[in-house]
Amino acid sequence: MCVRGPVGVGVGDQALTRSLNSTTSSKSSLFIAVTLTIAILYFGRFIFIPLALALVFSFLLTPFVSLLEKAHLGRVPSTLTVLALCIVIAVGVGWEVTAQLLEITGHIGDYKENLEQTIRSLNIPRNTALGQATATMRELNKELDAAPGKVATANPSGAKTNPSTSHPIPVQVTAPPTNLVQDVHTLIGPVAGPLETAGIVIIFTAFILIKREDLRNRLIRLGGEGRLTVVTQALDDASRRLSRYLLMQFLVNATYGSIFGVGLYFMKLPHALLWGTLAALLRFVPYIGTLIAAAFPVVMALAVFPGWNHALMIVGLFLILELITANLIEPWLYGTHTGISSLAVLVAAVFWSMLWGPVGLILSTPLTVCLMLAGRYVQRLSFLEVLLGDEPVLSAHELLYQRLLAMDQDEARNLMEKELHERSLQSLYEEIVIPALGLAEEDRHSDAVSERTSEFIYQSMRELIDDLGEQARTQSTTGEAADVAKALSGSQLAKINIICVPARDGADELVGMMLSQLLQQAGHGADYIVIGTVHDMLEQVAQSGCHTVCVSALPPFAVGQARSLCKRIHARFPELAVIVGLWNFAAGAQKAQERIGSSCSDAVATTLSEALLQVRRLSAASDQPDTGKAVASSAK
């Protein structure tokens, strides 16, 4: 009886209302926290961008600092040595690249003639639609260029012009003299922001490298109270994955840019160092970075060299390098697996680039890996792993059941056929089909699905099991499987008749159907009984003349029915060997034997493989040629 409160509301209803309010409040708090975090990252980007860069550089440089420490150089000297070397390399390459970039901007006008000749070499016929459109656009451009001159010379009113207004009086604005401080500010003004950011990054990186153990311990203390193991695993996983990924990616991209630049140098393309450095940097940008890196030298080749030969050679070099790097080098060194789905990488690139600009675009993948790891080890952030990770969010049996819930029998069939090509029929039944039936049973008994949907699921399962069994029999008629089946057909095992009896409902019948298929493949004379009344099923057992009965029961609600049916079979046919199958029983075979009891069954199995072993064991132990007659006489 439901106890009513003072206003006539049940206690169960009150608990449900509190649960719904708690869930809504939790979701609202999570939304507010995410929105606030994004706002902080955006408005505090002048601090967070250098800090993020410093973290990435610390992961990248930690192996080199550790290597110098093993040479007994000391933590601080090792850190300063590595940072000094990196700064020298960066300044040297940056100086040369900047000089080449300025040289290009100073000679843009010299490349105009070559570009025009290259475009004219396309020789677009004037009688085509594209040729006519091009000619029209050229005429419009000429008209627009001539329009200001015509307006200036035209005088539609015929009035005389005032000579004093036709010639403007020249005015010269003279700036006041500047001092040394203003000259320095004007000189370094455009690069003051990047230099300031670079200085902050260097300072952050130095302190993180020198105090990395202290920072690690503080993070563990901050988030590891009561969860020391989880936080330690998260930090180890993040540091190991990020450090290896960033180091390998840096080496691969640097090698890629070097080879690309050397190739351009031998093609006589000007400023090869600039294009090689650009290719190495842009490879950090997901998907579009390499395309942009290849586009710049192609345009440069069209501007410098007549014709298309050099441009096509650069495209060929790019394709060869990209195919080898993406399909051979990267999978061999560190794999393309970062734990992030392709869609998440793309969305992260857009998100971080909008939040932090070009720096966010380069840092998008490392930052997304950190977010995914946080979702893996922090329960409240588990949705991040689901959204960003590339692991299947639904297991195979959950996906099968979900497709059947959606009444998509075709996709369910395709999934099963695909799995059958990758595993055996027994493994397919044990690991996918039976767990999917277990989910269906739980939902059916809790009234989570309608009767119509439940009937569709069981009917579809029956058809799938029939088709899978037929495919397996077809495959076993050739090769070694046929020889094994032929050998078994003449053995003692083939003379044993086994009948599979469902304990409670259609799901038990379907598992019995699977077991009978596997027994037939093993050379046994096996069959199954369709669900019906206990009396009718016992009559079919009596008429079959079988030697062994396997009671099929799919938990969680079939244990009592299986025990009752087992006792009735044992009471009526004491000569029969009885095997009880409690499929996917969580506590294991020994606990299942205790639940069923040893007085009414000869063996208990929790998987199809265990059932096959028990059948083989019982058949090997029994040598009673007149058992069938005994069963028939007891039926009378």
C-alpha positions as CSV (number, residue, x, y, z in Angstrom):
1,M,0.0,0.0,0.0
2,C,1.3,3.4,-0.9
3,V,1.5,5.9,2.0
4,R,0.0,9.2,1.3
5,G,1.3,12.5,2.5
6,P,-0.7,15.3,3.9
7,V,-1.6,16.7,0.5
8,G,-2.4,13.4,-1.0
9,V,0.8,12.8,-2.8
10,G,2.5,9.4,-2.6
11,V,5.9,9.0,-1.2
12,G,7.1,7.4,-4.4
13,D,5.8,10.4,-6.4
14,Q,7.6,12.8,-4.0
15,A,10.9,10.8,-4.4
16,L,10.5,10.8,-8.2
17,T,9.9,14.6,-8.2
18,R,12.9,15.2,-6.0
19,S,15.0,13.0,-8.4
20,L,13.8,15.0,-11.4
21,N,14.5,18.3,-9.7
22,S,18.0,17.1,-8.7
23,T,18.7,16.0,-12.3
24,T,17.5,19.3,-13.7
25,S,19.5,21.3,-11.2
26,S,22.6,19.2,-11.9
27,K,22.3,19.9,-15.7
28,S,21.7,23.6,-15.1
29,S,24.8,23.8,-12.9
30,L,26.8,22.0,-15.5
31,F,25.6,24.3,-18.3
32,I,26.5,27.4,-16.2
33,A,29.9,26.0,-15.3
34,V,30.7,25.3,-19.0
35,T,29.5,28.7,-20.1
36,L,31.5,30.4,-17.3
37,T,34.6,28.4,-18.3
38,I,34.4,29.4,-21.9
39,A,34.0,33.0,-20.9
40,I,37.0,32.9,-18.6
41,L,39.1,31.2,-21.4
42,Y,38.1,33.9,-23.8
43,F,38.5,37.0,-21.7
44,G,41.6,35.6,-20.0
45,R,43.3,34.5,-23.2
46,F,46.2,36.8,-22.7
47,I,47.2,34.7,-19.7
48,F,45.9,31.3,-20.8
49,I,47.5,31.3,-24.2
50,P,51.0,31.6,-22.9
51,L,50.3,29.1,-20.1
52,A,48.9,26.6,-22.6
53,L,51.9,27.1,-24.9
54,A,54.2,26.6,-22.0
55,L,52.5,23.4,-21.0
56,V,52.8,22.0,-24.5
57,F,56.5,23.0,-24.7
58,S,57.1,21.5,-21.3
59,F,55.7,18.1,-22.5
60,L,57.8,18.4,-25.6
61,L,61.0,19.3,-23.9
62,T,60.8,17.1,-20.8
63,P,62.5,14.1,-22.5
64,F,65.5,16.3,-23.5
65,V,65.8,17.8,-20.0
66,S,65.6,14.3,-18.5
67,L,68.3,13.1,-20.9
68,L,70.7,15.9,-19.7
69,E,69.8,15.2,-16.1
70,K,70.8,11.5,-16.5
71,A,74.2,12.9,-17.6
72,H,74.5,14.5,-14.1
73,L,74.1,18.1,-15.4
74,G,71.5,19.1,-12.8
75,R,67.8,20.2,-13.1
76,V,68.4,24.0,-13.6
77,P,71.4,23.8,-15.9
78,S,69.6,21.2,-18.0
79,T,66.5,23.3,-18.3
80,L,68.4,26.5,-19.2
81,T,70.6,24.6,-21.7
82,V,67.6,23.1,-23.5
83,L,65.7,26.4,-23.5
84,A,68.7,28.4,-24.8
85,L,69.3,25.9,-27.6
86,C,65.6,26.1,-28.6
87,I,65.7,29.9,-28.5
88,V,68.8,30.1,-30.7
89,I,67.3,27.7,-33.3
90,A,64.0,29.6,-33.2
91,V,65.6,33.0,-33.6
92,G,67.9,31.9,-36.3
93,V,65.2,30.3,-38.4
94,G,62.7,33.1,-37.6
95,W,65.2,35.8,-38.7
96,E,65.9,34.0,-42.0
97,V,62.3,33.3,-42.7
98,T,61.3,36.9,-41.9
99,A,64.0,38.2,-44.3
100,Q,62.7,35.9,-47.1
101,L,59.1,37.0,-46.4
102,L,60.1,40.7,-46.6
103,E,61.9,40.0,-49.9
104,I,58.9,38.4,-51.4
105,T,56.7,41.4,-50.4
106,G,59.2,43.7,-52.1
107,H,59.1,41.8,-55.4
108,I,55.4,41.2,-55.8
109,G,55.3,43.6,-58.7
110,D,58.0,41.7,-60.5
111,Y,55.8,38.5,-60.6
112,K,52.8,40.2,-62.3
113,E,54.0,39.5,-65.8
114,N,54.6,35.8,-65.3
115,L,51.3,35.4,-63.6
116,E,49.5,37.1,-66.5
117,Q,51.3,34.9,-69.0
118,T,50.5,31.7,-67.0
119,I,46.8,32.7,-66.9
120,R,46.8,33.5,-70.6
121,S,48.4,30.1,-71.3
122,L,45.1,28.5,-70.4
123,N,43.8,29.7,-73.8
124,I,40.1,29.7,-72.8
125,P,38.1,29.6,-76.1
126,R,35.9,32.7,-76.5
127,N,33.0,30.8,-77.9
128,T,32.5,28.8,-74.6
129,A,30.4,30.0,-71.7
130,L,33.6,30.5,-69.5
131,G,35.3,32.4,-72.3
132,Q,32.3,34.7,-72.8
133,A,32.0,35.3,-69.1
134,T,35.7,36.2,-68.9
135,A,35.4,38.6,-71.8
136,T,32.4,40.3,-70.2
137,M,34.2,40.7,-66.9
138,R,37.2,42.3,-68.7
139,E,34.9,44.8,-70.5
140,L,33.2,45.7,-67.3
141,N,36.6,46.3,-65.6
142,K,37.7,48.6,-68.4
143,E,34.4,50.5,-68.2
144,L,34.8,50.9,-64.4
145,D,38.4,52.0,-64.7
146,A,37.5,54.7,-67.3
147,A,34.4,55.9,-65.4
148,P,36.2,58.3,-63.0
149,G,38.0,60.1,-65.8
150,K,34.8,60.6,-67.8
151,V,33.0,62.0,-64.7
152,A,35.8,64.4,-64.1
153,T,35.8,65.8,-67.6
154,A,32.0,65.9,-68.1
155,N,30.1,69.1,-67.4
156,P,26.4,68.4,-67.9
157,S,25.1,71.9,-66.9
158,G,27.4,73.7,-69.4
159,A,28.3,76.2,-66.7
160,K,31.7,77.9,-66.5
161,T,34.1,76.6,-63.9
162,N,35.9,78.8,-61.5
163,P,39.7,78.6,-62.2
164,S,40.4,79.1,-58.5
165,T,38.5,75.9,-57.6
166,S,39.9,73.7,-60.5
167,H,43.4,73.7,-58.9
168,P,43.5,72.8,-55.2
169,I,45.9,74.6,-53.0
170,P,48.6,72.2,-51.8
171,V,48.8,71.7,-48.0
172,Q,51.7,70.0,-46.3
173,V,51.4,68.5,-42.8
174,T,54.7,68.3,-40.9
175,A,55.1,66.0,-37.9
176,P,57.0,67.3,-34.9
177,P,60.4,66.0,-34.3
178,T,60.7,62.7,-32.4
179,N,63.0,61.5,-29.7
180,L,64.8,58.2,-29.2
181,V,62.1,56.6,-27.1
182,Q,59.5,57.3,-29.7
183,D,61.7,56.0,-32.5
184,V,62.3,52.7,-30.6
185,H,58.5,52.4,-29.9
186,T,57.7,52.9,-33.6
187,L,60.3,50.3,-34.6
188,I,59.3,47.5,-32.3
189,G,55.6,48.4,-32.0
190,P,54.3,45.8,-34.5
191,V,56.3,43.0,-32.8
192,A,55.9,44.1,-29.2
193,G,52.8,41.9,-28.6
194,P,54.4,38.6,-30.0
195,L,57.7,39.4,-28.1
196,E,55.8,39.9,-24.9
197,T,53.9,36.6,-25.3
198,A,57.1,34.8,-26.2
199,G,58.8,36.1,-23.1
200,I,55.9,35.0,-20.9
201,V,55.9,31.5,-22.5
202,I,59.7,31.1,-21.9
203,I,59.3,32.0,-18.3
204,F,56.4,29.7,-17.8
205,T,58.1,26.9,-19.6
206,A,61.3,27.3,-17.5
207,F,59.4,27.2,-14.2
208,I,57.2,24.2,-15.2
209,L,60.3,22.2,-16.3
210,I,62.2,23.0,-13.1
211,K,59.3,22.5,-10.7
212,R,57.4,19.7,-12.6
213,E,57.4,17.2,-9.7
214,D,56.2,19.9,-7.3
215,L,53.4,20.9,-9.7
216,R,52.4,17.2,-10.1
217,N,52.2,16.7,-6.4
218,R,50.1,19.8,-5.9
219,L,47.7,18.6,-8.6
220,I,47.5,15.2,-6.9
221,R,46.9,16.9,-3.6
222,L,44.3,19.2,-5.1
223,G,42.2,16.5,-6.8
224,G,43.4,13.3,-5.2
225,E,41.9,13.5,-1.7
226,G,40.2,10.2,-1.4
227,R,40.9,9.5,-5.1
228,L,44.6,9.2,-5.2
229,T,44.7,6.3,-7.6
230,V,42.3,7.9,-10.1
231,V,44.2,11.2,-10.2
232,T,47.6,9.4,-10.5
233,Q,46.3,7.3,-13.4
234,A,44.9,10.5,-15.1
235,L,48.2,12.4,-14.7
236,D,50.3,9.5,-15.9
237,D,48.1,8.8,-18.8
238,A,47.9,12.4,-19.9
239,S,51.7,13.0,-19.5
240,R,52.7,9.8,-21.3
241,R,50.2,10.2,-24.1
242,L,50.8,13.9,-24.7
243,S,54.5,13.8,-24.3
244,R,55.0,11.0,-26.8
245,Y,52.4,12.3,-29.2
246,L,53.8,15.9,-29.2
247,L,57.4,14.7,-29.5
248,M,56.7,12.3,-32.3
249,Q,54.5,14.8,-34.1
250,F,57.2,17.5,-33.8
251,L,59.9,15.2,-35.2
252,V,57.7,14.0,-38.1
253,N,56.6,17.6,-39.0
254,A,60.2,18.9,-38.8
255,T,61.4,16.1,-41.0
256,Y,58.5,16.7,-43.4
257,G,59.3,20.4,-43.7
258,S,63.0,19.7,-44.2
259,I,62.5,17.3,-47.0
260,F,59.9,19.6,-48.6
261,G,62.2,22.6,-48.4
262,V,65.2,20.6,-49.8
263,G,63.0,19.4,-52.7
264,L,61.9,23.0,-53.5
265,Y,65.6,24.1,-53.3
266,F,66.6,21.6,-55.9
267,M,63.7,22.8,-58.1
268,K,65.3,26.3,-57.9
269,L,62.2,27.8,-56.2
270,P,63.2,30.9,-54.4
271,H,62.9,31.1,-50.6
272,A,62.8,27.3,-50.0
273,L,63.5,27.7,-46.3
274,L,60.4,29.8,-45.9
275,W,58.2,27.2,-47.6
276,G,59.7,24.3,-45.7
277,T,59.3,26.1,-42.3
278,L,55.7,27.0,-43.3
279,A,55.0,23.3,-44.2
280,A,56.4,22.1,-40.9
281,L,54.3,24.6,-38.8
282,L,51.0,24.2,-40.8
283,R,51.1,20.4,-40.4
284,F,50.1,21.0,-36.8
285,V,46.8,22.4,-38.1
286,P,44.3,19.5,-38.6
287,Y,43.2,18.6,-42.1
288,I,43.7,22.0,-44.0
289,G,47.2,22.8,-42.8
290,T,49.0,20.7,-45.3
291,L,46.9,22.0,-48.2
292,I,47.6,25.6,-47.3
293,A,51.3,24.7,-46.9
294,A,51.4,23.3,-50.5
295,A,49.4,26.1,-52.0
296,F,51.9,28.9,-51.2
297,P,54.9,27.4,-53.1
298,V,52.6,26.4,-56.0
299,V,51.5,30.0,-56.4
300,M,55.1,31.1,-56.1
301,A,56.2,28.7,-58.8
302,L,53.5,30.1,-61.1
303,A,54.7,33.6,-60.4
304,V,58.4,32.9,-60.9
305,F,58.6,30.3,-63.7
306,P,56.8,30.3,-67.0
307,G,54.4,27.5,-67.7
308,W,53.0,24.9,-65.3
309,N,55.9,22.4,-65.1
310,H,57.3,23.6,-61.8
311,A,53.9,23.9,-60.2
312,L,53.0,20.4,-61.1
313,M,56.4,19.1,-59.8
314,I,55.7,20.8,-56.4
315,V,52.2,19.2,-56.3
316,G,53.7,15.8,-57.1
317,L,56.3,16.3,-54.3
318,F,53.6,17.3,-51.9
319,L,51.4,14.2,-52.7
320,I,54.3,11.8,-52.4
321,L,55.4,13.2,-49.0
322,E,51.9,13.4,-47.7
323,L,51.0,9.8,-48.7
324,I,54.2,8.4,-47.2
325,T,54.0,10.4,-44.0
326,A,50.3,9.9,-43.3
327,N,50.0,6.2,-44.3
328,L,53.5,4.8,-43.3
329,I,55.6,7.0,-41.1
330,E,53.0,8.3,-38.6
331,P,51.2,4.9,-38.0
332,W,54.7,3.3,-37.6
333,L,56.0,5.8,-35.1
334,Y,53.0,6.8,-33.0
335,G,50.0,5.8,-34.9
336,T,47.2,8.2,-36.0
337,H,45.3,7.1,-32.9
338,T,45.0,10.1,-30.5
339,G,41.9,8.8,-28.8
340,I,39.8,11.6,-30.5
341,S,37.2,11.1,-33.2
342,S,37.7,12.8,-36.5
343,L,34.6,15.0,-36.1
344,A,35.8,16.0,-32.6
345,V,39.2,17.1,-34.1
346,L,37.4,19.2,-36.6
347,V,35.0,20.8,-34.1
348,A,37.9,21.4,-31.7
349,A,39.9,23.1,-34.4
350,V,37.0,25.5,-35.1
351,F,36.2,26.0,-31.4
352,W,39.8,26.8,-30.3
353,S,40.6,28.9,-33.3
354,M,37.5,31.1,-32.6
355,L,38.5,31.3,-28.9
356,W,42.2,31.9,-29.2
357,G,42.9,32.6,-32.9
358,P,45.7,30.9,-34.8
359,V,47.4,29.7,-31.6
360,G,44.2,27.9,-30.6
361,L,44.1,26.2,-34.0
362,I,47.6,24.8,-33.5
363,L,46.9,23.8,-29.9
364,S,43.4,22.3,-30.6
365,T,44.5,18.7,-30.7
366,P,46.6,18.7,-27.5
367,L,44.0,20.6,-25.6
368,T,41.2,18.3,-26.8
369,V,43.2,15.3,-25.6
370,C,43.5,16.8,-22.2
371,L,39.7,17.4,-22.1
372,M,39.0,13.8,-23.2
373,L,41.3,12.4,-20.4
374,A,39.5,14.6,-17.9
375,G,36.2,13.1,-19.0
376,R,37.7,9.6,-18.6
377,Y,38.8,10.0,-15.0
378,V,36.4,12.6,-13.6
379,Q,32.9,11.3,-13.3
380,R,31.1,14.6,-13.7
381,L,32.9,15.2,-17.0
382,S,32.4,11.8,-18.4
383,F,30.3,13.3,-21.2
384,L,33.5,14.7,-22.7
385,E,34.9,11.3,-23.3
386,V,31.6,10.2,-25.0
387,L,31.6,13.3,-27.2
388,L,35.3,13.6,-28.0
389,G,36.6,10.0,-27.9
390,D,36.8,7.6,-30.8
391,E,36.0,4.5,-28.8
392,P,32.6,2.9,-29.6
393,V,30.0,4.3,-27.2
394,L,27.8,1.3,-27.8
395,S,29.1,-2.2,-27.5
396,A,28.2,-4.7,-30.3
397,H,25.3,-6.3,-28.3
398,E,24.0,-2.9,-27.3
399,L,24.1,-1.7,-30.9
400,L,22.2,-4.9,-32.0
401,Y,19.5,-4.3,-29.4
402,Q,19.3,-0.6,-30.2
403,R,18.8,-1.4,-33.9
404,L,16.1,-3.9,-33.1
405,L,14.4,-1.3,-30.8
406,A,14.4,1.1,-33.8
407,M,12.9,-1.8,-35.8
408,D,15.8,-1.6,-38.3
409,Q,16.1,-5.3,-39.1
410,D,18.4,-4.7,-42.1
411,E,21.1,-2.9,-40.2
412,A,20.9,-5.5,-37.4
413,R,21.4,-8.2,-40.0
414,N,24.3,-6.4,-41.6
415,L,25.9,-6.0,-38.2
416,M,25.6,-9.8,-37.5
417,E,26.9,-10.8,-40.9
418,K,29.9,-8.5,-40.4
419,E,30.6,-10.0,-37.0
420,L,30.2,-13.5,-38.3
421,H,33.1,-12.9,-40.8
422,E,35.3,-11.8,-37.9
423,R,34.5,-14.4,-35.3
424,S,33.0,-17.9,-34.9
425,L,29.3,-18.6,-34.6
426,Q,29.7,-19.7,-31.0
427,S,31.5,-16.5,-30.1
428,L,28.9,-14.4,-31.9
429,Y,26.1,-16.0,-30.0
430,E,27.8,-15.8,-26.6
431,E,29.2,-12.3,-26.8
432,I,26.5,-10.4,-28.8
433,V,23.2,-12.2,-29.4
434,I,22.6,-13.6,-25.8
435,P,23.6,-10.3,-24.1
436,A,21.3,-8.5,-26.5
437,L,18.5,-10.9,-25.5
438,G,19.3,-10.2,-21.9
439,L,18.7,-6.5,-22.4
440,A,15.4,-7.3,-24.2
441,E,14.3,-9.4,-21.3
442,E,15.1,-6.8,-18.7
443,D,13.2,-4.1,-20.6
444,R,10.2,-6.5,-21.2
445,H,9.9,-7.4,-17.6
446,S,10.1,-3.8,-16.5
447,D,7.5,-2.7,-19.1
448,A,10.1,-0.4,-20.8
449,V,9.0,-1.6,-24.3
450,S,5.6,-2.2,-25.8
451,E,4.3,-5.6,-26.6
452,R,4.5,-4.9,-30.3
453,T,8.2,-3.9,-30.1
454,S,9.0,-6.9,-27.9
455,E,7.3,-9.3,-30.5
456,F,9.2,-7.6,-33.3
457,I,12.5,-8.1,-31.4
458,Y,12.0,-11.8,-30.7
459,Q,10.7,-12.5,-34.2
460,S,13.7,-10.6,-35.8
461,M,16.1,-12.5,-33.5
462,R,14.6,-15.8,-34.6
463,E,15.0,-15.0,-38.2
464,L,18.6,-13.8,-37.6
465,I,19.5,-16.9,-35.7
466,D,18.1,-19.0,-38.6
467,D,20.1,-17.1,-41.2
468,L,23.3,-17.2,-39.2
469,G,22.9,-20.9,-38.6
470,E,22.4,-21.5,-42.3
471,Q,25.4,-19.5,-43.2
472,A,27.5,-21.3,-40.7
473,R,26.3,-24.7,-42.1
474,T,27.1,-23.5,-45.6
475,Q,30.6,-22.5,-44.6
476,S,31.2,-25.8,-42.8
477,T,30.4,-28.0,-45.8
478,T,33.8,-27.3,-47.4
479,G,37.4,-27.8,-46.3
480,E,38.6,-29.1,-43.0
481,A,35.2,-28.4,-41.3
482,A,33.6,-30.9,-43.6
483,D,36.1,-33.6,-42.7
484,V,35.6,-33.0,-39.0
485,A,31.8,-33.2,-39.4
486,K,32.1,-36.4,-41.4
487,A,34.4,-38.0,-38.8
488,L,32.0,-37.0,-36.0
489,S,29.0,-38.3,-37.8
490,G,30.3,-41.8,-37.4
491,S,31.3,-41.5,-33.8
492,Q,29.5,-42.2,-30.6
493,L,28.7,-38.5,-30.2
494,A,26.5,-38.6,-33.3
495,K,24.3,-41.3,-31.8
496,I,23.4,-39.2,-28.8
497,N,20.1,-37.3,-29.1
498,I,19.9,-34.0,-27.2
499,I,16.8,-31.8,-26.8
500,C,16.8,-28.2,-25.7
501,V,13.8,-27.2,-23.6
502,P,13.0,-23.5,-22.8
503,A,12.4,-22.8,-19.1
504,R,10.1,-19.8,-19.2
505,D,9.6,-17.7,-22.4
506,G,10.7,-16.9,-25.9
507,A,14.1,-15.7,-25.0
508,D,14.9,-19.1,-23.4
509,E,13.7,-20.8,-26.6
510,L,16.0,-18.6,-28.8
511,V,19.0,-19.5,-26.7
512,G,18.0,-23.2,-26.9
513,M,17.8,-22.7,-30.7
514,M,21.4,-21.4,-30.7
515,L,22.7,-24.3,-28.6
516,S,21.0,-26.8,-30.9
517,Q,22.8,-25.3,-33.9
518,L,26.1,-25.5,-32.2
519,L,25.5,-29.1,-31.1
520,Q,24.6,-30.0,-34.7
521,Q,27.8,-28.4,-35.9
522,A,29.7,-30.5,-33.3
523,G,28.1,-33.7,-34.7
524,H,25.3,-34.3,-32.2
525,G,21.8,-35.1,-33.1
526,A,20.3,-32.1,-31.4
527,D,17.0,-30.2,-31.6
528,Y,15.0,-27.6,-29.6
529,I,11.4,-27.4,-28.4
530,V,9.2,-24.3,-29.0
531,I,7.9,-22.7,-25.9
532,G,4.6,-24.1,-24.7
533,T,3.0,-25.5,-21.6
534,V,5.1,-27.7,-19.4
535,H,2.9,-30.8,-20.1
536,D,3.2,-30.4,-23.8
537,M,7.0,-29.9,-23.7
538,L,7.4,-33.0,-21.5
539,E,5.4,-35.0,-24.0
540,Q,7.7,-33.8,-26.8
541,V,10.7,-34.9,-24.7
542,A,9.1,-38.3,-24.2
543,Q,8.4,-38.7,-27.9
544,S,11.9,-37.6,-29.0
545,G,13.7,-40.6,-27.4
546,C,16.5,-38.3,-26.4
547,H,19.3,-39.2,-24.0
548,T,20.1,-35.7,-22.7
549,V,17.9,-32.7,-22.0
550,C,19.3,-29.1,-21.8
551,V,17.0,-26.7,-19.9
552,S,17.6,-23.2,-21.3
553,A,17.1,-20.3,-18.9
554,L,18.0,-16.6,-19.5
555,P,18.3,-14.7,-16.2
556,P,17.3,-12.6,-14.3
557,F,13.8,-14.1,-13.9
558,A,14.1,-17.7,-15.2
559,V,16.1,-19.3,-12.3
560,G,13.0,-20.5,-10.4
561,Q,11.3,-21.7,-13.6
562,A,14.4,-23.6,-14.6
563,R,14.6,-25.3,-11.2
564,S,11.0,-26.3,-11.3
565,L,11.2,-27.6,-14.8
566,C,14.4,-29.5,-14.0
567,K,12.7,-31.3,-11.1
568,R,9.8,-32.3,-13.2
569,I,12.0,-33.7,-15.9
570,H,14.1,-35.6,-13.4
571,A,11.0,-37.0,-11.7
572,R,9.5,-38.2,-14.9
573,F,12.6,-39.3,-16.8
574,P,15.2,-40.3,-14.1
575,E,17.3,-42.0,-16.8
576,L,17.9,-38.8,-18.7
577,A,21.0,-36.6,-18.2
578,V,19.9,-33.0,-17.4
579,I,22.0,-29.9,-18.1
580,V,20.7,-26.6,-17.0
581,G,21.9,-23.5,-18.9
582,L,21.7,-20.3,-16.8
583,W,23.1,-18.1,-19.6
584,N,25.3,-15.2,-18.6
585,F,24.7,-15.8,-14.9
586,A,26.9,-13.2,-13.3
587,A,28.0,-15.2,-10.3
588,G,29.5,-18.0,-12.3
589,A,28.8,-21.8,-12.8
590,Q,29.4,-22.8,-9.2
591,K,26.9,-20.3,-7.7
592,A,24.5,-21.3,-10.5
593,Q,24.8,-24.9,-9.4
594,E,24.0,-23.9,-5.9
595,R,20.9,-22.0,-7.0
596,I,19.6,-24.9,-9.1
597,G,20.6,-27.7,-6.7
598,S,22.5,-30.8,-7.5
599,S,19.6,-33.2,-6.9
600,C,17.8,-32.4,-10.2
601,S,20.6,-31.7,-12.6
602,D,23.7,-33.4,-13.8
603,A,25.5,-30.2,-14.8
604,V,25.0,-26.5,-14.9
605,A,26.5,-24.2,-17.6
606,T,26.5,-20.4,-17.8
607,T,27.8,-20.1,-21.4
608,L,27.3,-22.0,-24.6
609,S,30.9,-23.2,-24.6
610,E,30.5,-24.7,-21.1
611,A,27.3,-26.4,-22.2
612,L,29.1,-28.0,-25.2
613,L,31.9,-29.2,-22.8
614,Q,29.3,-30.7,-20.4
615,V,27.5,-32.5,-23.2
616,R,30.8,-34.0,-24.4
617,R,31.7,-35.0,-20.8
618,L,28.3,-36.6,-20.2
619,S,28.3,-38.4,-23.5
620,A,31.7,-39.7,-23.0
621,A,30.8,-41.1,-19.5
622,S,27.5,-42.7,-20.7
623,D,27.5,-46.0,-22.6
624,Q,23.9,-47.1,-22.5
625,P,22.6,-48.3,-25.9
626,D,19.1,-49.0,-24.6
627,T,18.5,-45.6,-22.9
628,G,16.1,-44.5,-25.6
629,K,13.9,-47.5,-25.0
630,A,14.0,-46.8,-21.3
631,V,12.8,-43.3,-21.9
632,A,10.0,-44.5,-24.1
633,S,8.9,-47.0,-21.6
634,S,8.9,-44.4,-18.8
635,A,6.8,-42.1,-21.0
636,K,4.2,-44.9,-21.1
